[in-house]
């Protein structure tokens, strides 16, 4: 993969910056035909759910469709807890969770270019920033996704498959059901800790293939482990001079109500040889079962993986070794399509003292100079979440409330104790 032509990345960068010019980066686009009026009866929710960002659509052989899209998410929380030494603490938080704008262009009948950018950086409660860099900032932060997609089924007339797409660029990495679910449609305010461990909001550069046939779907990808100087996602599209990660996924729709999915990633980066290792572990796999019969459903995930060693960028022995987890999430419509109840139980464990970690929101945050939560690290973590979702306009516009209780064993150097915390959640979610 090191031989991939640099022109592909350069060309994709230029194309995606161009289509984003009408959103985050300013500028205008000249459409060759007026956008069609929304086909609805004047209902605002119907309009919002009917892709109102579509600005141009036609049978033109060069440009078939152009549109913009975005999401805004805000949340608040109040937390009380007890640290490893028995000290009690409490904190409250407000946060612009996500603000993204993007654009999508369909062209030459077989190609789609799409990208979106993050336009808010809320560091007011972060413990990873430098002093003074703890403000809410507006403006371009980095890209979220940036992809060039080729519809191979349509281009080559492949009748044996229901879908076949190839994509190159900045991907959203997914593993497990919560990561595969967009933040626009999550049933809880935040993903579980074990999901965030394997998902980690990674945006690797890669080449992916997605296919479908009948009740089956398949996915495969090869990713670069290229990272920035802090070991995080690069701002746009990375290079191919570091390690590689390999991904496989298989889904099966057993019945109208029941489906299964298995996925796995393996990271072969050699950090001790100077390669970046974007993934904070060697490999991980997840098996998902989903049952949904309309008025209620349940989602279950099993996780297993290996944190790896120094080659994978995990230098401390007490953070290496195996890890595992279970998430069970039943949900029920209390008022069909309007008010939904959800419960989530999560368990995560590890073979080493600090092989797993609680979520950064918000138990790991700074709770004062005497409070010690061992940076959220431990070898056993439980959490129970119960919440209500009220849908003003489906997932396009909703509010979420929740109550989560979590506790974890947090052994470490000079540390021996448990951490417990209760979080009261409120979230506002919108997208178009």
C-alpha positions, -999 to 999 in steps of 0.1 A, spaced: 0 0 0 30 23 3 29 26 -34 -5 42 -36 -2 72 -59 0 104 -40 -21 120 -67 -51 101 -54 -49 118 -20 -41 152 -36 -70 149 -60 -94 138 -33 -83 167 -10 -89 192 -38 -123 178 -47 -135 176 -11 -123 211 -2 -142 223 -33 -176 207 -23 -172 220 13 -167 255 0 -204 262 3 -205 251 40 -177 255 65 -151 272 42 -173 298 25 -179 304 -12 -207 296 -36 -216 269 -61 -235 276 -93 -263 251 -99 -275 243 -134 -311 238 -123 -332 250 -94 -337 227 -65 -371 210 -64 -395 222 -38 -400 198 -9 -429 175 -15 -448 176 18 -480 189 32 -465 218 51 -454 196 80 -420 209 93 -409 175 106 -417 160 72 -396 187 56 -367 182 80 -366 144 74 -369 148 36 -332 159 29 -338 196 29 -301 201 22 -305 188 -14 -297 219 -35 -295 203 -70 -307 171 -85 -310 161 -122 -302 136 -149 -272 156 -161 -245 131 -171 -218 150 -153 -233 161 -120 -264 143 -107 -268 157 -73 -254 182 -48 -264 188 -12 -253 199 22 -259 183 56 -251 189 92 -257 181 128 -257 200 161 -256 183 195 -255 199 229 -256 182 263 -254 188 300 -247 165 330 -245 165 367 -222 139 384 -217 128 420 -192 101 430 -166 86 453 -130 82 445 -105 54 454 -98 69 488 -135 74 497 -135 111 489 -169 123 476 -170 147 446 -196 164 424 -194 183 392 -217 197 365 -210 201 328 -224 217 297 -209 209 263 -213 215 226 -209 178 218 -208 180 180 -213 207 154 -206 195 119 -214 207 84 -207 188 52 -215 184 15 -220 155 -9 -216 155 -47 -228 127 -70 -211 128 -104 -203 109 -136 -232 84 -126 -209 61 -106 -191 84 -81 -199 102 -49 -176 126 -30 -187 135 5 -170 152 34 -179 170 66 -159 191 90 -160 197 128 -167 233 136 -167 233 174 -140 224 199 -154 225 234 -124 221 258 -140 237 288 -139 205 308 -110 187 293 -80 175 313 -58 170 282 -54 207 272 -27 231 282 -36 258 308 -56 285 291 -67 263 263 -99 253 280 -124 274 261 -153 268 236 -139 275 202 -159 279 170 -145 274 135 -128 247 115 -113 221 138 -107 191 115 -124 168 90 -148 142 103 -151 120 71 -138 126 36 -145 99 11 -146 92 -27 -170 64 -33 -173 43 -65 -205 23 -73 -189 -8 -88 -222 -27 -91 -237 0 -112 -206 8 -132 -199 -28 -142 -235 -41 -142 -228 -68 -116 -262 -85 -113 -249 -112 -89 -248 -87 -60 -273 -62 -46 -246 -37 -38 -208 -33 -43 -191 0 -34 -154 9 -31 -144 39 -10 -111 57 -4 -103 84 20 -109 94 57 -132 68 71 -152 66 103 -139 34 119 -166 11 133 -166 -20 155 -197 -32 174 -233 -19 172 -228 14 190 -200 25 168 -219 14 137 -248 36 149 -243 72 139 -243 97 168 -275 111 151 -294 79 161 -278 67 194 -304 56 219 -282 68 248 -266 102 254 -231 86 252 -218 52 239 -207 26 265 -171 26 277 -162 -7 261 -175 6 228 -155 37 231 -124 17 239 -124 -2 206 -140 26 185 -121 56 200 -135 80 175 -109 69 150 -108 84 115 -82 65 96 -72 68 60 -82 37 42 -96 17 13 -128 -1 19 -151 -25 0 -188 -30 10 -211 -56 -7 -245 -70 -2 -263 -101 -14 -298 -111 -2 -297 -114 36 -259 -110 38 -236 -80 38 -199 -79 38 -172 -53 45 -134 -53 43 -109 -25 47 -73 -18 49 -63 13 69 -32 33 75 -22 37 111 -8 71 105 -14 95 134 -5 131 143 23 141 167 0 134 197 -10 100 184 -45 111 174 -63 114 141 -46 135 115 -66 165 104 -75 153 69 -61 123 50 -29 106 62 -1 88 44 9 52 40 44 52 55 35 37 89 17 4 98 -15 -11 85 -48 -23 101 -70 -48 85 -108 -49 90 -135 -76 82 -172 -75 88 -201 -99 80 -238 -93 87 -268 -116 83 -305 -107 84 -320 -139 98 -356 -127 99 -374 -94 96 -368 -89 134 -335 -106 140 -300 -98 126 -264 -106 135 -231 -89 128 -195 -99 134 -165 -76 128 -128 -76 137 -97 -54 133 -61 -63 135 -34 -37 139 1 -47 128 19 -13 135 54 -16 149 56 14 172 90 2 185 103 6 149 90 42 147 57 35 130 26 53 142 0 31 159 -34 49 157 -52 20 174 -45 17 211 -46 -21 210 -34 -51 188 -68 -66 178 -104 -66 188 -136 -83 177 -173 -78 183 -204 -100 178 -238 -82 177 -273 -96 179 -302 -72 172 -339 -80 177 -365 -54 169 -402 -62 165 -415 -27 162 -428 -18 197 -397 -31 215 -363 -45 208 -329 -54 223 -293 -50 211 -265 -72 225 -228 -69 219 -199 -92 230 -163 -78 228 -129 -94 230 -95 -82 222 -58 -79 230 -43 -46 241 -10 -57 227 24 -45 238 50 -18 231 49 -26 194 13 -14 194 21 17 214 11 1 248 43 5 267 31 -1 303 28 -38 312 -3 -32 334 -22 -18 304 -14 -48 282 -31 -82 281 -66 -93 271 -98 -73 275 -135 -83 271 -169 -68 275 -207 -72 272 -234 -47 264 -271 -54 266 -296 -26 256 -334 -32 256 -356 -4 244 -394 1 244 -418 25 228 -439 41 256 -457 63 230 -451 49 195 -426 71 175 -426 98 203 -414 86 237 -390 57 240 -375 41 271 -340 25 270 -319 6 295 -282 -4 290 -260 -26 311 -223 -28 303 -196 -50 318 -159 -48 308 -129 -66 322 -92 -70 316 -64 -95 326 -41 -66 337 -47 -40 364 -53 -11 339 -65 -29 308 -98 -10 305 -109 25 310 -140 44 319 -154 71 296 -139 105 295 -174 120 299 -174 126 327 -159 104 354 -123 109 342 -124 147 343 -107 168 369 -127 168 401 -103 187 422 -68 183 436 -76 157 463 -99 135 441 -82 104 426 -101 83 401 -69 66 387 -75 83 353 -105 60 349 -83 30 345 -90 -4 360 -96 -41 354 -134 -43 360 -161 -19 351 -199 -20 354 -224 6 343 -262 7 343 -280 34 322 -317 42 321 -332 69 300 -360 84 280 -359 98 245 -385 122 232 -387 125 194 -399 159 183 -392 150 146 -378 115 148 -340 113 151 -338 146 132 -348 165 163 -350 149 198 -341 153 234 -326 126 257 -325 122 294 -307 95 313 -294 84 347 -262 63 348 -246 45 377 -211 31 372 -184 15 394 -150 1 386 -121 -15 403 -91 8 399 -58 -8 410 -26 11 402 7 24 416 -1 36 451 -38 31 444 -61 3 457 -98 10 457 -130 14 438 -145 44 420 -183 49 418 -203 77 401 -238 86 392 -244 109 362 -276 127 353 -277 133 316 -296 157 293 -289 158 255 -303 178 226 -297 162 191 -306 176 157 -295 170 121 -306 176 85 
